[in-house]
C-alpha cells in the first residue's frame, strides 16, 4: 500500500461491516492536558468520541453514534459528539475542534514525521480487519476547562483506519504510542484473537519514527516488537515495557512507561480502557497513549 493525498478523504463503502475512523491522541505535559478524539463512519452514520484529561482527571467524556450523514466527500462534513475535523493540507496539516459543556479545544495539527503504514496484508490488519496509517504530529491551539483557558503546545499522533472488523474473532485490540519529541516516536498496534488470554497470542505491528545521522526522518518497521503490561485488579493497564528489535543482530530499543491518567468507558458491546503514560526511552522523557479496546 502506498499512501497518498487521496487516502485523506473518506473511503468508498466496501459493504457489510465496513467502517472507518480518524483518531487523534495528543498531550501537553506542561499543562497536564491529554486527549483522544475519534470520528467514525459506518452503515451510513457518523460517530464521535472525545476524552479529555486535565491535571490527572477526566474533564470531558462524550460519545455519540448514529449521527446522520449523506453523500460526504471530506471529513469536514462529518460531525458527532461535538467533534469536527478538517484536512488543511493532505498528510501534512489538519484542524481539530471540540465543543462540550465542560471543556472545548481548537487545535492545529502539523505532521512532524513520516507515515507508519499498516497494509491490508499485514498479520495485524488481517487479524483486526483494519488497515490504515499513523503520523506523529505537533499540536498547538487553545483549550478551555471550566473557566480556565489553556494555550496548548504539545505532541500527538493522528491515524486513519478503515476495514471490516469482526469482533466475534477478536478478544481485544491495543493502541500504544510514545512521543519523545519532534524527532522520535513509537507506534504499536496489537490484536488478540478471541479466546486467547495473554500477549503471546497477539499479532503486533510497530514502527519507530526517527531521524538518521543526516536529519532525514524515517519510519522504521520493527522486526519483532514485544510489549509487556502490568494491570490493576480491574484489568486496566498501569505500567508497560517495550522491547523493539529492529533486526536479528544487535540490541533492541527499549522504553518503559507508567500511568499518568486514564478512565474506562462502556461502549455497549465493547469496553475502552483509555490511558496516557509517561515514557522513558534512551535517556529521554516523553508521554503517549495506551488504549485497550475489548469485548465487554
C-alpha positions, 0 to 999 in steps of 0.5 A, spaced: 500 500 500 502 506 498 499 512 501 497 518 498 493 525 498 487 521 496 487 516 502 485 523 506 478 523 504 473 518 506 473 511 503 468 508 498 463 503 502 466 496 501 459 493 504 457 489 510 461 491 516 465 496 513 467 502 517 472 507 518 475 512 523 480 518 524 483 518 531 487 523 534 491 522 541 495 528 543 498 531 550 501 537 553 505 535 559 506 542 561 499 543 562 497 536 564 492 536 558 491 529 554 486 527 549 483 522 544 478 524 539 475 519 534 470 520 528 467 514 525 463 512 519 459 506 518 452 503 515 451 510 513 452 514 520 457 518 523 460 517 530 464 521 535 468 520 541 472 525 545 476 524 552 479 529 555 484 529 561 486 535 565 491 535 571 490 527 572 482 527 571 477 526 566 474 533 564 470 531 558 467 524 556 462 524 550 460 519 545 455 519 540 453 514 534 448 514 529 449 521 527 446 522 520 450 523 514 449 523 506 453 523 500 460 526 504 466 527 500 471 530 506 471 529 513 469 536 514 462 534 513 462 529 518 460 531 525 458 527 532 459 528 539 461 535 538 467 533 534 469 536 527 475 535 523 478 538 517 484 536 512 488 543 511 493 540 507 493 532 505 498 528 510 501 534 512 496 539 516 489 538 519 484 542 524 481 539 530 475 542 534 471 540 540 465 543 543 462 540 550 459 543 556 465 542 560 471 543 556 472 545 548 479 545 544 481 548 537 487 545 535 492 545 529 495 539 527 502 539 523 505 532 521 512 532 524 514 525 521 513 520 516 507 515 515 507 508 519 503 504 514 499 498 516 497 494 509 491 490 508 496 484 508 499 485 514 498 479 520 495 485 524 490 488 519 488 481 517 487 479 524 483 486 526 480 487 519 483 494 519 488 497 515 490 504 515 496 509 517 499 513 523 503 520 523 506 523 529 504 530 529 505 537 533 499 540 536 498 547 538 491 551 539 487 553 545 483 549 550 478 551 555 476 547 562 471 550 566 473 557 566 480 556 565 483 557 558 489 553 556 494 555 550 496 548 548 503 546 545 504 539 545 505 532 541 500 527 538 499 522 533 493 522 528 491 515 524 486 513 519 483 506 519 478 503 515 476 495 514 471 490 516 472 488 523 469 482 526 469 482 533 466 475 534 474 473 532 477 478 536 478 478 544 481 485 544 485 490 540 491 495 543 493 502 541 500 504 544 504 510 542 510 514 545 512 521 543 519 523 545 519 529 541 519 532 534 524 527 532 522 520 535 516 516 536 513 509 537 507 506 534 504 499 536 498 496 534 496 489 537 490 484 536 488 478 540 484 473 537 478 471 541 479 466 546 486 467 547 488 470 554 495 473 554 500 477 549 503 471 546 497 470 542 497 477 539 499 479 532 503 486 533 505 491 528 510 497 530 514 502 527 519 507 530 519 514 527 526 517 527 531 521 524 538 518 521 545 521 522 543 526 516 536 529 519 532 525 514 526 522 518 524 515 517 519 510 519 522 504 521 518 497 521 520 493 527 522 486 526 519 483 532 516 488 537 514 485 544 510 489 549 509 487 556 503 490 561 502 490 568 494 491 570 490 493 576 485 488 579 480 491 574 484 489 568 486 496 566 493 497 564 498 501 569 505 500 567 508 497 560 515 495 557 517 495 550 522 491 547 523 493 539 528 489 535 529 492 529 533 486 526 536 479 528 543 482 530 544 487 535 540 490 541 533 492 541 530 499 543 527 499 549 522 504 553 518 503 559 512 507 561 507 508 567 500 511 568 499 518 568 491 518 567 486 514 564 478 512 565 474 506 562 468 507 558 462 502 556 461 502 549 455 497 549 458 491 546 465 493 547 469 496 553 475 502 552 480 502 557 483 509 555 490 511 558 496 516 557 503 514 560 509 517 561 515 514 557 522 513 558 526 511 552 534 512 551 535 517 556 529 521 554 522 523 557 516 523 553 508 521 554 503 517 549 497 513 549 495 506 551 488 504 549 485 497 550 479 496 546 475 489 548 469 485 548 465 487 554 
